């Protein structure tokens, strides 16, 4: 059986003997999972307490293997719940399930069944909103076990874009800090006196102190040494029709096409349509009432970013190097897949529409070197995957062809290639269009990362 490192043993001691309710804020690649798996075994051996382990569904098979390895469980003692709750699930020592499944069955699993512990992998992807039905189900589950509750949310990015994403975990650990979400917002939100909209945040040092008191934090650099990354911001040019369509829409909030008008008078819709013009104009959604599919609003032209990505793929092929590539929009991901295959890449997509089984196949194929390219969305590919090595080769190149709005998605996604000390620096290339909303997205994510760095030790500010 593999052995825990000394720092993991220290974390295990704190979680088992000192703090039953504690946030494990270890960064990706610092080894949170083995510690939690041994903790789950210790709870059962010493107290007879069973554990519910929540996570994105795409991690269930991987973490089932981890639980069996580190917990040394017999067959049937660890189960995955992905359907109706059955008696065998309630007999498991560790019950693995996704976030939505927990919301559906939480009230059916009572303290009488012996489940007093809940560990939550990738916490930031599910419980950032106090008022959501999922978070309310978690509150009820934890309140029913208050005196004997074990509660370990696991995430390297507990602060996820704004302060109140930290509130649910704090409320479960110690509700006397704030009492209510309204009190939390009064403490940390700065409001415009006229519009009453949030324009900034305050007293983040207080929030930092609370999180530090109730957290374990292991930085990647603490465990593996200095993080060597090289960030390159690429500047692509839109092709003529694409630039004309984008500028017209930006200036008039209306774009007249042969098939229909693109209306940008509503801010949220305008932002979405502008990104679609930027990122995949050849696969623009068909907006005719009752129609589906896509239309090509720039026939005969390839988007500038896609042309540059094709050059990147050909370079990686000539060098014989594996690569990871991310894009925020699904049609763009599929265009990237076609381009990568045309350049001789052995590529596959991981996004929200790919089944759990297929994700497992792609994940293993990449790690074994049968694939050399993974294309995905930052939000889906930012959880738990170990893609530092492809076969015997270390991944040295990560491409962001379009960015997500969350700074956490960026950091989590590139750290798929930083699971332990690296043999070489990691190059991160971010594609942007000149004079476009890409600059706004980069400013937005940088501001979020600056706020997060004021709350969480070691959080990196966006490197641009």
C-alpha positions in Angstrom: 0.0 0.0 0.0 1.3 3.5 -0.8 2.2 5.8 2.1 1.1 9.3 3.0 3.6 12.0 3.1 4.5 13.6 6.4 2.4 16.7 5.6 -0.6 14.5 4.7 -0.2 12.7 8.0 -0.3 16.0 9.8 -3.4 17.0 8.0 -5.0 13.6 8.8 -4.3 14.1 12.5 -5.9 17.6 12.5 -9.0 16.4 10.7 -9.4 13.3 12.8 -8.4 14.5 16.3 -8.9 18.2 16.4 -11.4 19.6 13.8 -14.2 17.5 12.5 -15.4 20.4 10.5 -12.6 21.9 8.4 -12.0 23.1 4.9 -9.2 21.4 3.0 -7.9 24.1 0.8 -5.0 22.2 -0.7 -4.2 23.4 -4.2 -4.6 20.9 -7.1 -1.8 18.4 -7.1 -1.1 18.6 -3.4 -2.6 15.3 -2.5 -6.0 16.0 -0.8 -7.6 12.8 -1.9 -5.3 10.2 -0.2 -5.7 12.1 3.1 -9.5 12.1 2.8 -9.6 8.4 1.9 -7.5 7.4 5.0 -9.7 9.7 7.1 -12.8 7.9 5.9 -11.3 4.6 7.0 -10.3 6.0 10.4 -13.8 7.3 11.0 -15.3 3.8 10.5 -12.6 1.9 12.4 -12.7 4.2 15.5 -16.3 5.4 15.6 -18.3 3.3 13.2 -19.3 6.4 11.2 -20.1 6.1 7.5 -19.2 8.7 4.9 -21.0 10.4 2.0 -18.4 11.6 -0.5 -19.8 14.2 -3.0 -18.0 15.1 -6.3 -18.6 15.9 -9.9 -19.9 12.7 -11.6 -16.9 12.7 -13.9 -14.7 11.9 -10.9 -16.7 9.1 -9.4 -14.9 6.2 -11.1 -11.5 7.7 -10.4 -12.3 8.4 -6.7 -13.8 4.9 -6.3 -10.4 3.5 -7.2 -8.7 6.0 -4.8 -11.0 5.0 -2.0 -10.4 1.3 -2.4 -6.6 1.9 -2.7 -6.1 4.2 0.3 -8.9 2.9 2.5 -8.2 -0.7 1.9 -12.0 -1.5 1.6 -13.4 -4.8 0.7 -15.7 -5.2 -2.3 -19.1 -3.6 -1.7 -17.9 -1.4 1.1 -17.6 1.6 -1.3 -20.5 2.2 -3.6 -21.4 4.7 -6.2 -25.0 6.0 -6.1 -26.2 7.0 -9.6 -29.9 6.1 -9.4 -32.5 5.1 -6.9 -31.3 4.7 -3.3 -31.2 1.0 -2.5 -30.5 -1.0 0.8 -27.0 -1.9 -0.4 -26.1 1.8 -0.6 -27.1 2.4 3.0 -24.8 -0.5 4.0 -21.7 1.0 2.3 -19.0 2.4 4.5 -18.3 5.1 1.9 -21.1 6.2 -0.5 -20.0 8.2 -3.5 -22.5 10.4 -5.4 -22.8 13.5 -7.5 -24.1 16.8 -6.3 -27.5 16.6 -8.0 -28.1 13.0 -6.6 -27.3 14.3 -3.1 -29.9 17.0 -3.4 -32.5 14.4 -4.4 -31.7 11.8 -1.6 -30.3 13.9 1.2 -33.4 13.7 3.4 -33.7 10.0 2.9 -30.3 9.3 4.5 -30.9 9.8 8.2 -28.5 9.6 11.1 -30.0 6.2 11.9 -28.3 4.9 8.8 -24.9 5.7 10.4 -23.8 8.4 7.9 -22.3 11.1 10.1 -19.6 12.4 7.7 -19.7 14.2 4.5 -16.6 15.0 2.3 -17.1 17.2 -0.7 -14.6 17.1 -3.6 -14.5 20.2 -5.8 -16.7 22.1 -3.4 -16.6 25.3 -5.4 -18.4 23.7 -8.3 -21.6 23.0 -6.3 -22.1 24.9 -3.1 -21.3 28.6 -3.8 -24.9 29.8 -3.5 -26.6 30.0 -0.1 -30.1 30.0 -1.4 -29.8 27.1 -3.9 -31.9 23.9 -3.2 -28.6 22.0 -3.2 -27.1 24.1 -0.4 -30.3 24.1 1.6 -30.3 20.3 1.4 -26.8 20.3 2.7 -27.7 22.6 5.6 -30.5 20.3 6.6 -28.3 17.2 6.4 -25.6 18.8 8.5 -28.0 20.2 11.1 -29.4 16.8 11.7 -26.0 15.6 12.8 -24.7 18.8 14.4 -23.0 17.2 17.5 -21.4 14.4 15.6 -20.9 15.9 12.2 -17.8 15.4 10.2 -17.7 18.0 7.4 -14.7 18.4 5.0 -15.2 20.5 1.8 -12.2 20.1 -0.5 -11.2 22.9 -2.9 -8.2 24.9 -3.8 -10.5 27.8 -4.7 -13.0 28.3 -1.9 -13.2 32.0 -2.8 -14.8 31.7 -6.3 -15.3 35.1 -7.8 -17.0 36.9 -4.9 -16.9 36.8 -1.1 -20.3 35.2 -0.5 -19.2 32.0 -2.2 -17.3 31.3 1.1 -20.4 31.7 3.2 -22.0 28.2 3.1 -18.9 26.5 4.4 -18.4 29.0 7.1 -22.1 28.8 8.1 -21.9 25.0 8.6 -18.6 25.1 10.4 -19.5 28.0 12.8 -22.7 29.9 12.2 -22.0 32.4 15.0 -19.5 34.4 12.8 -22.3 35.9 10.7 -25.6 34.3 11.5 -27.2 35.2 8.2 -26.3 35.9 4.6 -27.6 39.4 5.0 -25.2 40.1 7.9 -22.3 38.6 5.8 -23.1 41.0 2.9 -23.4 44.0 5.1 -19.9 43.2 6.4 -18.3 42.6 3.0 -20.2 44.2 0.1 -19.7 47.8 -0.9 -22.9 49.2 -2.5 -23.4 52.1 -4.8 -25.6 54.5 -2.8 -27.9 55.2 -5.8 -28.3 51.9 -7.6 -27.6 49.7 -4.6 -25.5 47.4 -6.8 -22.4 45.8 -5.5 -19.4 47.8 -6.7 -16.6 46.3 -4.5 -15.8 44.4 -1.4 -14.4 45.3 2.1 -13.2 43.7 5.3 -11.6 40.9 3.4 -8.9 40.6 6.1 -11.6 39.4 8.5 -12.8 36.8 6.0 -9.2 35.7 5.5 -8.7 35.3 9.3 -11.8 33.1 9.6 -10.9 30.9 6.6 -7.3 30.5 7.9 -8.6 29.4 11.3 -10.8 26.7 9.9 -8.8 25.5 6.9 -5.9 23.3 6.0 -4.0 24.9 3.1 -1.2 23.2 1.2 0.2 25.2 -1.7 1.6 23.4 -4.7 4.9 25.2 -4.1 5.0 24.0 -0.4 4.8 20.4 -1.6 6.7 20.4 -4.9 8.8 23.5 -4.9 8.7 26.6 -7.1 5.9 26.7 -9.8 7.6 27.3 -13.2 5.1 28.6 -15.7 5.5 30.8 -18.8 2.4 32.7 -19.8 2.1 33.9 -23.4 -0.8 36.2 -24.5 -1.3 35.6 -28.2 -3.0 38.4 -30.2 -5.1 37.2 -33.1 -6.8 39.3 -35.8 -10.4 38.8 -36.8 -10.8 38.1 -40.5 -12.6 40.9 -42.6 -16.2 39.7 -42.4 -15.8 38.7 -38.8 -14.4 42.1 -37.8 -17.1 43.9 -39.7 -19.9 41.9 -38.1 -18.4 42.3 -34.6 -17.8 46.0 -34.9 -21.3 46.6 -36.4 -22.9 44.6 -33.5 -20.8 46.4 -30.9 -21.6 49.9 -32.2 -25.3 49.5 -33.0 -26.4 46.5 -30.9 -28.0 45.1 -34.1 -26.6 42.9 -36.8 -28.6 42.4 -40.0 -28.0 39.0 -41.6 -29.6 37.4 -44.7 -31.5 35.0 -42.5 -32.4 37.2 -39.4 -31.5 40.1 -37.2 -29.2 39.6 -34.2 -30.6 41.8 -31.4 -28.2 43.0 -28.8 -30.4 45.5 -26.9 -30.5 43.3 -23.8 -27.1 43.3 -22.0 -26.8 39.6 -21.2 -27.9 38.5 -24.6 -25.6 41.1 -26.3 -22.6 39.7 -24.4 -23.4 36.1 -25.5 -24.0 37.1 -29.1 -20.8 39.1 -29.3 -18.8 36.1 -28.0 -20.5 33.9 -30.6 -19.5 36.3 -33.4 -15.9 36.3 -32.0 -15.4 32.7 -31.3 -17.4 30.6 -33.8 -19.0 32.8 -36.5 -19.1 29.8 -38.9 -21.3 28.0 -36.4 -23.5 30.9 -35.3 -26.9 29.7 -33.8 -29.9 29.8 -36.1 -32.1 32.4 -34.5 -35.1 31.9 -36.8 -38.2 31.0 -34.7 -38.8 27.3 -34.7 -35.5 26.6 -36.4 -32.4 24.9 -34.9 -28.8 24.3 -35.9 -26.3 26.9 -37.1 -25.6 29.3 -39.9 -22.3 30.5 -41.3 -22.2 34.3 -41.0 -18.7 34.6 -42.4 -18.7 32.1 -45.3 -15.3 31.5 -46.8 -13.4 32.7 -43.8 -11.9 30.9 -40.8 -11.8 32.8 -37.5 -8.4 34.2 -36.7 -8.0 32.3 -33.4 -8.8 29.0 -35.2 -6.2 29.7 -37.8 -3.6 30.4 -35.1 -4.7 27.3 -33.2 -4.1 25.2 -36.4 -0.6 26.5 -36.5 -0.1 25.6 -32.8 -1.4 22.1 -33.5 1.0 21.6 -36.4 3.9 22.8 -34.3 3.0 20.4 -31.5 2.8 17.6 -34.0 6.1 18.3 -35.5 7.7 18.4 -32.1 5.9 15.2 -31.0 4.5 16.9 -27.9 1.2 16.3 -26.1 -1.1 19.2 -25.4 -4.2 20.4 -23.5 -6.5 23.0 -25.1 -9.5 24.8 -23.6 -12.3 26.8 -25.0 -15.4 28.2 -23.2 -17.9 27.7 -26.1 -18.9 24.3 -27.2 -19.1 24.9 -31.0 -15.6 26.3 -30.8 -14.4 23.1 -29.1 -15.7 21.0 -32.0 -14.0 23.3 -34.5 -10.8 22.9 -32.6 -11.2 19.1 -32.6 -11.5 19.1 -36.4 -8.4 21.4 -36.7 -6.4 19.2 -34.3 -7.2 16.0 -36.2 -6.4 17.7 -39.5 -3.0 18.5 -38.1 -2.3 14.9 -37.2 -3.3 15.1 -33.5 -4.9 12.1 -31.7 -7.6 14.3 -30.0 -10.8 14.0 -28.0 -13.2 16.3 -26.3 -14.3 16.4 -22.7 -17.2 18.7 -22.0 -20.6 18.6 -20.3 -22.2 16.5 -23.0 -19.7 13.7 -22.7 -20.9 10.8 -20.7 -19.1 9.7 -17.5 -18.0 6.4 -19.0 -16.6 8.1 -22.1 -14.8 10.7 -20.0 -13.1 7.8 -18.1 -12.1 6.2 -21.4 -10.6 9.5 -22.8 -8.8 10.2 -19.5 -7.1 6.8 -19.4 -6.3 6.9 -23.1 -4.5 10.3 -22.7 -2.6 9.2 -19.6 -1.5 6.0 -21.4 -0.4 7.9 -24.6 -3.1 6.6 -26.9 -4.3 10.2 -27.3 -2.0 13.2 -27.4 -4.6 16.0 -27.2 -7.5 16.8 -24.9 -9.8 19.6 -25.9 -12.3 20.7 -23.3 -14.2 23.4 -21.4 -12.3 25.0 -18.4 -15.4 24.4 -16.2 -15.5 20.6 -16.9 -11.8 19.9 -17.2 -10.9 21.8 -14.1 -11.7 19.0 -11.6 -9.5 16.2 -10.4 -7.9 15.0 -13.7 -4.2 14.0 -13.7 -2.9 15.1 -17.1 0.7 16.0 -16.3 1.9 13.0 -18.3 0.8 11.5 -21.6 2.3 8.1 -21.9 5.9 8.8 -20.8 5.9 12.4 -21.9 5.3 15.4 -19.7 2.7 17.9 -20.9 4.5 21.2 -21.5 1.8 23.2 -23.4 -1.6 24.3 -22.4 -3.7 26.5 -24.7 -6.7 28.7 -23.8 -8.4 29.6 -27.1 -11.2 31.4 -25.2 -11.5 32.1 -21.5 -14.1 31.4 -18.9 -15.3 34.3 -16.7 -14.0 32.7 -13.5 -10.4 33.1 -12.5 -10.7 29.8 -10.6 -11.5 27.9 -13.8 -8.2 29.2 -15.4 -6.0 28.1 -12.5 -7.7 24.8 -11.9 -7.6 24.0 -15.7 -3.9 24.5 -16.2 -3.0 22.7 -13.0 -4.3 19.5 -14.6 -0.7 19.5 -15.9 0.8 20.2 -12.5 0.1 17.2 -10.3 3.6 16.9 -8.9 7.0 18.5 -9.3 7.6 19.2 -12.9 10.6 18.3 -15.0 10.2 21.4 -17.1 8.4 24.7 -17.2 4.7 24.7 -18.3 3.9 27.1 -21.2 0.4 28.6 -21.1 -0.8 30.3 -24.2 -3.9 32.5 -24.0 -5.5 33.6 -27.3 -7.1 37.0 -27.6 -8.5 39.1 -30.4 -7.2 42.6 -30.8 -9.7 45.3 -29.8 -12.4 43.0 -28.5 -14.2 41.9 -25.4 -11.4 39.5 -24.6 -9.6 42.5 -22.9 -12.7 43.0 -20.7 -12.8 39.3 -19.8 -9.1 39.4 -18.8 -9.6 42.6 -16.7 -12.6 40.9 -15.0 -10.8 37.7 -14.2 -7.8 39.6 -12.9 -9.9 41.7 -10.6 -11.5 38.5 -9.2 -8.1 37.0 -8.7 -6.9 40.1 -6.9 -9.8 39.9 -4.4 -9.2 36.2 -3.9 -5.6 36.8 -3.1 -6.6 39.1 -0.3 -8.6 36.3 1.3 -6.7 33.1 0.5 -2.9 32.7 1.1 -1.1 31.7 -2.0 -3.8 32.5 -4.5 -2.1 33.7 -7.6 -3.1 37.0 -9.3 -3.8 36.5 -13.0 -0.4 36.9 -14.7 -1.2 39.7 -17.2 
